[in-house]
Amino acid sequence: LQLGGGNLFLRYGSAQESFSEHLKFNFTQDDNLAFSIGLTRQDFDDLNMANNNSLSHSGYEEMGVNFRLEYDLDSRSSFIFGYDNYLVDDTNRVHKTIFGESFEGTSIGSDYERISDFHRQAAFTRYEFRDGNGFISEADISISWQLMEEDYKRINTDQSTHSKNNFDDNTYGTNLRLKSETDLVEFTYGIDYYYDD
């Protein structure tokens, strides 16, 4: 569904009784400022398999949001900012649990649950310069940050926690891209650096 300032997307899937919604709004303050925001949600129920059985404990949920802002400092330079946030909640490796379904004689697992949660956040800011008359005709300068988190929990059939693992990774980055033109050749060059913690 196209709206005046954005769009709405709806999806239904019968295999997992899933519902997906994505809503996006675009705003323009004037000729120099524009921003957009998007919201996403997906809900997946237990999978309906080809033999018409339902795969118990296989449902999970996803949610996300993203934001973009662009501001023109003048006719040749712009400032851009972006942010993303994405979450996957309670994904289960069902084939490793007692709720798995055998296929052509395959064995099922012995655990009660193998649950994973995943979370990602990212933000960046960038300065863009175009149509320069000097030695540098174009320039992009950006800095970025990303956080990835994953939690994993394995539960035995007696519902005691067998193992639990958490993972966190912060990534910091910066990037510089320049462009120079001569009568004979065009150069694009730069440097980027990323650090993981």
Buried (B, 14 or more C-beta within 10 A) or exposed (E): EEEEEBBEEEEEEEEBBBBBEBBBBBEEEEEEEBBBBBEBBBBBBBBBEEEEEBBBBBBBBBBBBBBBBBBBEEEEBBBBBBBBBBBBBEBBBBBBBBBBBEEEEEEBBEBBBBBBBBBBBBBBBBBBBEEBEEEEBBBBBBEBBBBBBBBBBBBEEEEEEBEEEEEEEEBEBEBEBBBBBEEEEEEEEEEEEEEEE
